[in-house]
Amino acid sequence: MGQSARLPRVIEGKFFLFDGYEMSNTEEQKADDALIGTVLDGHTISERLGGGETGLLYLARDEGLRVDRVIKVLTPRMTKARPSFVDRFVRAAQAVAQLGLPNVVRVFKVGEEDGNHYMIMEHVKGRSLKSMIEESGPMEIEISVGIAKQVLNALESAHRNDVVHRNLRPSAILLSERSDSDYQQLLESDKIRFSKVEEQIPYEVKLGDLELAKFSGDTIDTDRDFKTMVGEMLGTADYMAPEQAQDAQSTDHRADIYAMGCVLYQMLIGKPPYEDKSGLQLMMKHMTAKIPNPKRERDDVPSGASNAIRKMLAKDPDDRYPSAAEAVEALGRIRKPKKVAAVEPPKPEAAPAPAPAEAGEAKLRIDDTATEPAPEPAPAPAEAGEAKIRIDDTATEPAPEPAPAPAEAGE
């Protein structure tokens, strides 16, 4: 597969991924939403952006600061059926706010008003990595590695604060466009370097959807409540580490490294490393199937990138990179194959023109098929008194002897 030269453009939009944010909502559902047009904690709600099992997301205007925000409101079904999840919701908001990381979507406030439990978050103008892959297919190698390094840097900071994402996937990765990027010029002049490609690409990554994250102090009961309510495993099967499917509570930061390996594979190849319509069969593939080699799917993937992805996708957590920071270092050591200039075959040399024949020499006729000797010159006329020889193409006969001279008188 050849590398695409087209650079996907970020379309400005209202995207923040948090527990199924990109799930579709019908126009009827949006129109009937009672919260649209109301004011919640000083924010006028103008639009419903999406929703999932646990809550709905809205675009709202902070009337005091005159800026747009995104507000997530828990669904009544969640708050009534699982009151313990409200505590988890509040602790997740507090933990994210305390992180204060530049590559993680910021949380400004969490609270309750008129029975609505809500979280006020940063409004990221951009698009999700999921939508970009769906639109463009396999992405440029430099762009893919640059995004991966930014995400891994964000994960490293989270891990140092005892936060494990547990639900990393393309829809949880937001991309906003850098206005000052000179990526295209760097690419054309062959100055892109994997050691700092995360700074050279035209996108800035924001990591969202930390509601399923494992925070310091989480209990098994909290996870069990959420898992029972949603009716599925904690995480997304396409990107879930084998050990997370078996025991989400004991999962550590290396599950996030596995998920990032799946995401990077999908950026380069256009599909996740394992696919199956059955969620159970898909998880079995993560646990038992052979680790795919991205270089076999796309021949321009550098060997260093292929090796790094395969290490991140190791079945045993002990065989993966021990930290996100070490995965970043490995990706920074990638070297693209040197371009080999095509060598043109030598052109055949033209045969030299024959030298002009000297006077008195036989002339040869040269054409494209054969060379024939020039006809022999006609014999010089015989001198008086010499015998004449007849020459033809078949034989040479001696000339007849001359008749005897007449006898002299008296002999």
C-alpha positions as CSV (number, residue, x, y, z in Angstrom):
1,M,0.0,0.0,0.0
2,G,1.4,3.3,-0.9
3,Q,1.6,6.3,1.4
4,S,-1.1,8.9,0.8
5,A,0.2,12.4,0.1
6,R,-3.1,14.0,1.1
7,L,-3.2,15.6,4.5
8,P,-6.6,15.3,6.1
9,R,-7.9,18.7,7.3
10,V,-9.6,19.2,10.6
11,I,-13.1,20.4,10.3
12,E,-14.2,22.7,13.1
13,G,-16.9,21.1,15.1
14,K,-18.1,20.5,18.6
15,F,-16.5,17.2,19.6
16,F,-15.8,15.8,23.0
17,L,-15.8,12.1,23.6
18,F,-17.1,10.8,26.9
19,D,-18.8,7.5,27.1
20,G,-20.3,7.1,23.6
21,Y,-20.4,10.8,22.7
22,E,-20.5,10.0,19.1
23,M,-23.7,7.9,19.3
24,S,-26.3,9.2,17.0
25,N,-29.4,11.0,18.2
26,T,-32.4,11.5,16.1
27,E,-33.6,15.1,15.3
28,E,-36.8,14.2,17.2
29,Q,-34.9,13.3,20.3
30,K,-32.9,16.5,20.1
31,A,-35.9,18.7,19.5
32,D,-37.8,17.1,22.4
33,D,-34.9,17.6,24.9
34,A,-36.3,19.6,27.7
35,L,-32.8,21.0,28.7
36,I,-32.3,22.9,25.4
37,G,-32.8,26.6,26.0
38,T,-32.5,26.3,29.7
39,V,-29.8,27.7,32.0
40,L,-27.7,25.3,34.0
41,D,-25.2,26.8,36.5
42,G,-24.9,30.0,34.5
43,H,-24.6,28.2,31.1
44,T,-27.3,28.5,28.5
45,I,-27.7,25.1,26.7
46,S,-28.1,25.6,23.0
47,E,-27.6,22.2,21.4
48,R,-27.6,18.5,22.2
49,L,-24.4,17.0,20.9
50,G,-24.9,13.3,21.6
51,G,-25.2,10.8,24.4
52,G,-24.6,7.3,25.7
53,E,-25.6,5.0,28.5
54,T,-24.5,7.2,31.3
55,G,-25.4,10.7,30.1
56,L,-26.1,13.3,27.5
57,L,-23.7,16.0,26.2
58,Y,-24.7,19.5,25.4
59,L,-23.1,22.6,23.9
60,A,-23.6,25.6,26.3
61,R,-22.6,29.2,26.6
62,D,-20.9,30.5,29.7
63,E,-22.8,33.7,30.0
64,G,-20.3,35.2,32.4
65,L,-17.1,34.5,30.5
66,R,-18.8,34.5,27.0
67,V,-17.1,31.2,26.0
68,D,-18.5,27.9,24.9
69,R,-18.4,24.8,27.1
70,V,-19.5,21.2,26.9
71,I,-21.8,19.9,29.7
72,K,-22.4,16.3,30.5
73,V,-25.6,15.5,32.4
74,L,-26.1,12.1,33.8
75,T,-29.3,10.3,32.7
76,P,-32.0,9.8,35.3
77,R,-31.8,6.1,34.6
78,M,-28.2,6.0,35.7
79,T,-28.7,8.2,38.8
80,K,-31.8,6.3,40.0
81,A,-30.6,2.7,39.3
82,R,-27.0,3.1,40.4
83,P,-26.6,5.9,43.0
84,S,-23.0,4.8,43.6
85,F,-22.2,5.9,40.0
86,V,-22.9,9.5,41.0
87,D,-20.0,9.2,43.4
88,R,-17.8,7.8,40.7
89,F,-18.9,10.6,38.3
90,V,-17.9,13.2,40.9
91,R,-14.5,11.5,41.7
92,A,-13.7,11.2,38.0
93,A,-14.3,14.9,37.4
94,Q,-12.2,15.8,40.4
95,A,-9.3,13.6,39.4
96,V,-9.3,14.9,35.8
97,A,-9.4,18.5,37.0
98,Q,-6.5,17.9,39.4
99,L,-4.4,16.4,36.6
100,G,-4.3,19.7,34.8
101,L,-2.6,18.2,31.8
102,P,-2.3,20.1,28.5
103,N,-3.2,16.9,26.4
104,V,-6.2,16.0,28.5
105,V,-9.6,17.7,28.1
106,R,-10.1,20.0,31.1
107,V,-12.9,19.7,33.6
108,F,-14.0,23.0,35.2
109,K,-16.8,22.1,37.5
110,V,-19.0,19.2,38.7
111,G,-22.3,19.7,40.6
112,E,-26.0,19.1,40.9
113,E,-28.9,21.5,40.1
114,D,-32.6,20.7,40.0
115,G,-31.8,17.0,40.1
116,N,-29.4,17.2,37.2
117,H,-25.9,15.9,38.0
118,Y,-23.5,17.6,35.5
119,M,-19.9,18.1,34.6
120,I,-18.7,21.3,32.8
121,M,-15.8,20.7,30.4
122,E,-13.6,22.3,27.8
123,H,-15.1,22.7,24.4
124,V,-12.5,21.3,21.9
125,K,-12.9,22.6,18.4
126,G,-11.8,19.8,16.1
127,R,-12.6,16.3,15.3
128,S,-12.1,12.8,16.6
129,L,-9.4,10.5,15.3
130,K,-12.2,8.0,14.7
131,S,-13.9,10.3,12.2
132,M,-10.5,11.1,10.5
133,I,-9.7,7.4,9.9
134,E,-13.2,6.8,8.6
135,E,-12.9,9.6,6.1
136,S,-9.3,9.2,4.9
137,G,-8.5,5.5,5.6
138,P,-4.8,4.7,6.3
139,M,-3.0,7.8,7.4
140,E,0.5,9.2,6.7
141,I,3.2,7.4,8.7
142,E,4.5,10.7,10.2
143,I,1.1,11.9,11.2
144,S,0.2,8.5,12.8
145,V,3.4,8.3,14.8
146,G,3.2,12.0,15.9
147,I,-0.4,11.5,17.2
148,A,0.6,8.3,18.9
149,K,3.5,10.0,20.7
150,Q,1.3,12.8,21.9
151,V,-1.3,10.4,23.3
152,L,1.4,8.3,25.0
153,N,2.9,11.4,26.6
154,A,-0.6,12.2,27.9
155,L,-1.0,8.7,29.2
156,E,2.4,8.8,30.9
157,S,1.4,11.9,32.8
158,A,-1.9,10.2,33.8
159,H,-0.1,7.0,34.9
160,R,2.2,9.0,37.1
161,N,-0.9,10.3,38.8
162,D,-2.2,6.7,39.3
163,V,-4.9,7.1,36.6
164,V,-5.4,4.3,34.1
165,H,-7.6,5.2,31.1
166,R,-9.0,1.7,30.4
167,N,-11.1,2.9,27.4
168,L,-8.6,4.4,25.0
169,R,-9.8,4.3,21.4
170,P,-9.9,6.6,18.3
171,S,-13.2,8.2,19.4
172,A,-11.6,9.2,22.7
173,I,-8.8,11.1,20.9
174,L,-9.5,14.6,19.8
175,L,-7.5,16.5,17.2
176,S,-7.4,20.3,16.9
177,E,-5.4,22.0,14.1
178,R,-2.3,24.0,14.8
179,S,-2.5,27.3,13.0
180,D,1.3,27.8,13.0
181,S,2.2,24.4,11.5
182,D,4.8,24.2,8.7
183,Y,4.4,20.4,8.4
184,Q,3.9,20.3,4.7
185,Q,7.1,22.3,4.0
186,L,9.0,20.1,6.4
187,L,7.7,17.0,4.7
188,E,8.5,18.2,1.2
189,S,12.0,19.1,2.3
190,D,12.5,15.7,4.0
191,K,13.1,17.4,7.4
192,I,10.5,15.4,9.4
193,R,12.3,13.5,12.2
194,F,10.5,10.8,14.3
195,S,12.5,11.9,17.3
196,K,10.4,15.1,17.4
197,V,7.5,14.4,15.0
198,E,4.9,15.0,17.7
199,E,6.0,18.6,17.6
200,Q,6.0,18.8,13.8
201,I,2.6,17.4,12.8
202,P,-0.2,20.0,12.3
203,Y,-2.4,18.5,15.1
204,E,-2.6,18.9,18.8
205,V,-4.1,15.9,20.7
206,K,-6.6,16.1,23.5
207,L,-7.4,12.9,25.4
208,G,-11.0,12.5,26.7
209,D,-13.4,9.9,27.9
210,L,-11.9,9.3,31.3
211,E,-15.1,8.2,32.9
212,L,-14.2,4.5,32.9
213,A,-10.7,5.4,34.1
214,K,-9.3,3.6,37.1
215,F,-8.4,6.2,39.8
216,S,-6.4,5.8,43.0
217,G,-8.8,4.5,45.6
218,D,-11.3,2.8,43.3
219,T,-13.1,-0.2,44.7
220,I,-14.3,-3.4,43.1
221,D,-17.9,-2.6,44.0
222,T,-17.8,0.7,42.0
223,D,-16.6,-1.1,38.9
224,R,-19.1,-3.9,39.4
225,D,-22.0,-1.5,39.6
226,F,-21.0,0.3,36.4
227,K,-20.3,-3.0,34.6
228,T,-23.7,-4.4,35.5
229,M,-25.5,-1.2,34.6
230,V,-24.0,-0.9,31.1
231,G,-24.2,-4.6,30.5
232,E,-20.8,-5.1,29.0
233,M,-17.1,-5.3,29.9
234,L,-15.3,-2.2,31.0
235,G,-13.8,-0.9,27.8
236,T,-14.2,-1.3,24.1
237,A,-13.5,-4.8,22.7
238,D,-11.6,-3.6,19.6
239,Y,-8.8,-2.1,21.8
240,M,-9.1,-4.0,25.0
241,A,-6.0,-5.8,26.5
242,P,-6.5,-9.5,27.2
243,E,-6.0,-9.1,30.9
244,Q,-8.6,-6.3,31.1
245,A,-11.3,-8.6,29.7
246,Q,-10.6,-11.0,32.4
247,D,-10.2,-8.6,35.4
248,A,-10.7,-4.9,34.8
249,Q,-10.1,-4.0,38.4
250,S,-6.6,-5.4,38.5
251,T,-5.7,-3.8,35.2
252,D,-2.7,-1.5,35.3
253,H,-1.2,1.1,33.0
254,R,0.1,-1.5,30.5
255,A,-3.4,-2.0,29.3
256,D,-3.4,1.5,28.0
257,I,-0.1,0.8,26.1
258,Y,-1.8,-2.2,24.5
259,A,-4.8,-0.1,23.5
260,M,-2.4,2.5,22.0
261,G,-0.8,-0.2,19.9
262,C,-4.2,-1.1,18.5
263,V,-5.0,2.5,17.7
264,L,-1.6,3.1,16.0
265,Y,-2.1,-0.1,14.0
266,Q,-5.5,1.2,12.9
267,M,-4.1,4.6,11.9
268,L,-1.5,3.0,9.6
269,I,-3.7,0.1,8.2
270,G,-7.2,1.6,8.3
271,K,-8.7,-1.1,10.6
272,P,-8.1,-2.6,14.1
273,P,-5.6,-5.5,14.4
274,Y,-8.4,-7.9,15.1
275,E,-12.0,-7.9,13.8
276,D,-15.0,-10.1,14.5
277,K,-18.8,-9.4,14.6
278,S,-19.0,-11.3,17.9
279,G,-17.6,-9.4,20.9
280,L,-16.7,-12.6,22.6
281,Q,-14.9,-14.0,19.6
282,L,-13.1,-10.7,19.2
283,M,-11.8,-10.8,22.8
284,M,-10.7,-14.4,22.2
285,K,-8.6,-13.1,19.3
286,H,-7.0,-10.5,21.5
287,M,-6.1,-13.3,23.9
288,T,-5.0,-16.1,21.5
289,A,-4.6,-14.9,17.9
290,K,-1.2,-14.3,16.4
291,I,0.0,-10.7,16.7
292,P,-0.4,-9.1,13.2
293,N,2.5,-7.6,11.4
294,P,1.5,-4.1,10.0
295,K,4.4,-4.3,7.5
296,R,2.8,-7.2,5.8
297,E,-0.3,-5.1,5.3
298,R,1.5,-1.9,4.2
299,D,5.0,-2.2,2.8
300,D,6.1,1.4,3.4
301,V,5.7,1.0,7.2
302,P,9.2,1.3,8.7
303,S,10.4,-1.8,10.4
304,G,10.9,0.2,13.6
305,A,7.2,1.2,13.7
306,S,6.1,-2.4,13.0
307,N,8.3,-3.8,15.8
308,A,7.1,-1.1,18.3
309,I,3.4,-1.9,17.5
310,R,4.0,-5.6,17.9
311,K,5.7,-5.1,21.3
312,M,2.8,-2.9,22.4
313,L,0.4,-5.7,21.4
314,A,2.1,-8.4,23.3
315,K,-0.4,-10.8,25.0
316,D,1.6,-10.8,28.3
317,P,1.8,-7.3,29.9
318,D,5.4,-8.1,31.0
319,D,6.4,-8.4,27.3
320,R,5.2,-4.8,26.5
321,Y,7.0,-1.6,27.1
322,P,7.0,-1.1,30.9
323,S,5.9,2.5,30.5
324,A,4.3,4.9,28.0
325,A,7.5,6.9,28.1
326,E,9.5,4.0,26.8
327,A,7.0,3.4,24.0
328,V,7.5,7.1,23.0
329,E,11.3,6.6,23.0
330,A,10.9,3.5,20.7
331,L,8.8,5.4,18.3
332,G,11.3,8.3,18.3
333,R,14.0,5.9,17.1
334,I,12.2,5.0,13.9
335,R,14.1,5.4,10.7
336,K,12.4,5.6,7.3
337,P,14.0,3.5,4.6
338,K,16.3,5.6,2.4
339,K,14.9,6.3,-1.0
340,V,16.9,4.6,-3.8
341,A,17.1,6.6,-7.0
342,A,16.0,4.6,-10.0
343,V,18.9,3.6,-12.3
344,E,18.3,3.8,-16.0
345,P,19.8,1.0,-18.1
346,P,22.7,2.1,-20.3
347,K,21.8,3.1,-23.8
348,P,23.3,1.0,-26.6
349,E,26.2,2.7,-28.4
350,A,25.7,3.4,-32.1
351,A,28.1,1.5,-34.4
352,P,30.8,3.8,-35.9
353,A,30.3,4.8,-39.5
354,P,32.7,2.9,-41.9
355,A,35.8,4.8,-43.0
356,P,35.6,6.0,-46.7
357,A,37.3,3.5,-49.0
358,E,40.6,4.5,-50.5
359,A,40.9,4.7,-54.3
360,G,41.5,1.3,-55.7
361,E,40.0,-0.7,-52.7
362,A,36.9,-2.7,-52.9
363,K,33.8,-1.0,-51.6
364,L,31.4,-2.9,-49.2
365,R,27.7,-2.3,-49.3
366,I,26.3,-2.1,-45.7
367,D,22.6,-2.5,-45.0
368,D,20.4,-3.6,-42.0
369,T,20.4,-7.3,-42.8
370,A,23.7,-8.5,-44.3
371,T,27.0,-7.4,-45.7
372,E,27.9,-8.6,-49.1
373,P,31.3,-8.2,-50.9
374,A,31.5,-5.7,-53.7
375,P,31.7,-7.3,-57.2
376,E,35.2,-7.9,-58.4
377,P,36.4,-5.5,-60.9
378,A,36.4,-6.5,-64.6
379,P,39.7,-7.9,-65.8
380,A,42.0,-5.5,-67.6
381,P,42.1,-5.9,-71.4
382,A,44.7,-8.4,-72.5
383,E,47.9,-7.1,-74.1
384,A,48.6,-8.0,-77.6
385,G,50.0,-11.5,-78.0
386,E,48.7,-12.7,-74.6
387,A,46.1,-15.4,-74.1
388,K,42.7,-14.3,-73.0
389,I,41.1,-16.1,-70.1
390,R,37.2,-16.3,-69.8
391,I,35.9,-16.2,-66.3
392,D,32.4,-17.2,-65.3
393,D,30.5,-18.2,-62.2
394,T,30.8,-22.0,-62.6
395,A,34.3,-22.9,-64.0
396,T,37.4,-21.7,-65.6
397,E,38.5,-23.4,-68.8
398,P,41.8,-22.9,-70.6
399,A,41.7,-20.9,-73.7
400,P,42.1,-23.0,-77.0
401,E,45.6,-23.2,-78.2
402,P,46.3,-21.1,-81.3
403,A,46.3,-22.7,-84.7
404,P,49.8,-23.5,-86.0
405,A,51.4,-20.9,-88.3
406,P,51.4,-21.7,-92.0
407,A,54.6,-23.3,-93.3
408,E,57.1,-21.2,-95.2
409,A,57.8,-22.0,-98.7
410,G,60.5,-24.5,-99.2
411,E,60.0,-26.2,-95.8
